[in-house]
C-alpha cells in the first residue's frame, strides 16, 4: 500500500509528517518528507516556502496543534 496515491491538503500533510516524526522539524525537512512520502501530487515551485507559510498560519491561528519551537522549527503540540 503506497502513499503515492494520496493527495493531502498542506495542513494535513504537515500534521502527518510532524506526528510521524515525533520530534521538532525544520520546515525544509517537513517539505522534503511531504515530497518523499508522496503526500501531495502538486507541490509547486517552492514547497519549502509553502510549508513555512502554512506552519506560520497554523501557529498564528492557535486552533491547530502546531507550535513553533525555534526559528523555522516546528512540532506537534504535546498534550498535558
C-alpha positions, -999 to +999 in steps of 0.1 A: +000+000+000+017+032-012+011+067+000+019+079-036-018+078-044-027+103-016-032+139-023-035+155+012-040+192+018-009+210+030-021+212+066-030+175+067+004+166+052+023+188+076+005+174+106+011+138+094+049+144+090+052+160+124+031+134+140+051+106+124+084+123+133+075+127+169+101+155+173+105+190+161+115+195+125+126+224+103+102+234+076+126+225+049+127+189+062+090+188+065+086+198+029+112+172+019+092+145+038+060+155+021+076+152-013+094+119-005+063+103+010+041+115-019+015+131+003+009+159-022+007+154-060+014+191-068+040+208-045+046+238-067+079+256-074+088+264-038+074+237-015+096+248+015+082+283+013+047+270+011+052+247+041+067+276+061+038+299+052+012+272+063+031+265+095+032+302+104-005+305+097-012+274+118+007+287+147-009+322+144-044+307+143-038+287+175-067+265+166-044+238+153-020+216+171+013+230+159+038+251+178+070+270+169+100+257+188+127+279+173+131+299+141+119+277+113+115+247+136+080+234+145+065+205+164+031+190+171+019+203+205+022+179+233-009+171+253-007+176+290 
